[in-house]
């Protein structure tokens, strides 16, 4: 048994040792991304700079860990997102550590963490996206993992042989209603050699209009690795109830793709993603090609091209497609540095 905290890796260039304990540390880490994106949809074109990050979202992390002996540790993580163009936070709610802010205990039996964290949907499906949740503002998976983050989350994660297991409970904190805003989830992965398969189920109550309604989320995926060739894909379904007489709103996402490293410093990838809205009869199809070149272990140049087609309510609904376009072609280039 070993601890698995099921979080994306960060690369740090410096660790500050705490004087009070020789085996305690606080690490500063993060990512800065700057890219330019050109978009054309048949009704016009625009060139923009996504200052929140194109290849990966900008972030700043403070990670701390204290060795308690016997393979036990106490740890914390504070993570915030920011805009490179303005220096502002990357959210509109003013949350300082909008991505993660938790503290926990790690042991030979797993890790128990308390605070704002990624959902189990994010943790499990990260392995099953061809780009490991890269290009988050382009590919539809990151915002579709059942909330992305839960506040007040109590999460267990651990590794038992080839099985990676997780469970979480997030109290809602709504006065007078213990069930409102809550979330409960479980996740399971099986990893053995070149094969990785897993899934997750999350039930929560979400605010729809002025009332809280049940929301059920199920997702699963798989990953196959053959040397530097990797295949990944999956499926997710989310159903949110509405007040009668309206029917429940359902959203499906399914996808697949492949990545290949012809040399150690080059990564090539292709993926295809479908978002389907059965309730409102809409569909969006996105294909993407990507090339990444490593200038060093911490600095990457990237380029991608994506083409999207829209159908049904994805054309007619201005909230989904402000230009009411039937297709979109885009190109992005940029630089990404880890620290």
C-alpha positions, 0 to 999 in steps of 0.5 A: 500500500502506498499513498496516492494523492491523485493530483496533477504533477508540478515541477519545482525548482526550489524547496525552502527547508523549515528550520523547525524540522529537518524533514519539513519543507515548503515548495513554490511551484507553478506554470506560466503560459502565454499563447496567441489564438486565431479563430475564424467561423465563417462570420468573421475572424479574430486573433486573441491572447488567452492570458489565463493559459492555452496549453495549460492554465496559469497557476501558482502553488505552495506545497508543504509536507512534514515527515511524521515518521513511519511513512506518515506525513502532514501536508497542504497545498494552496493553488491559485490561478492568474492572468499573465496579461493583467496579473489579476486572478483568473476568476470573477468571484475574487477567490484567492486560492480558487483551485486548491486549498486543503490540508491532510494526512498521508499514511501507508493506508492512503491520504485524507485531505480536507478543503477545496480540491479537484473532484474525483471526476477530474482525478480519474479522467485526467489519465483518460484524456489524450492531452491530460486536460491540456488545452483546457479552454479549447477541449470541453472535458475540464469544465465537464468533470462535475464542477471541477472543484468542490469546496469543503471537500473531504477526500480519501485516496489510496493505492492498493496494488493495481487499484487506485481508489477514492471517495469524497464527501462535500458538505453543502454549507447551506443554512437550514438545508443539510442536503443542499449543495452537497456532493458524494463521490467514489472513484476506482482505477485499475492500472497494470502494465500498459493498461489503465481503466477506471470510472467515477460516480458523483451525486450532488445537489446543485442550484437550478434557478432558486431551488436545489436539484439532484445531479448525477454524474457517471464517467469512465475511460481507458488508456493503453500505452505501447512504448511512446505511443498512447491511446486514451478515451472515455465517456461521461454523462451528467443529468440535472433535474429541473423543477416540474414540469420541465424535464431533466437536462442531460449532457454527454461527452465522449472522446478518443485520441492518440499521442506519440513521442517520435523523440524525447523532446517532441510530442504529437497528438490528435483527438476527437471530442463530441458534446451531445445535449439530448434534452435540447437536441444540440451537438458539438464535434471538435477535432484537434491536432497538437505538436509540442517541442521541449526546449528544456525540462521546464520550457515547452513550445506548442502549436495546435489546430482545431476544427469544430462543427455545431448542430441543432441548439448549438447553433440556435442558442446564443448562450452556447454559440453567440455568433450562431456559426455552424463551424469554427477553425482555429490555430494556437501557438505559444510558450509554456514554462514550469517552475 
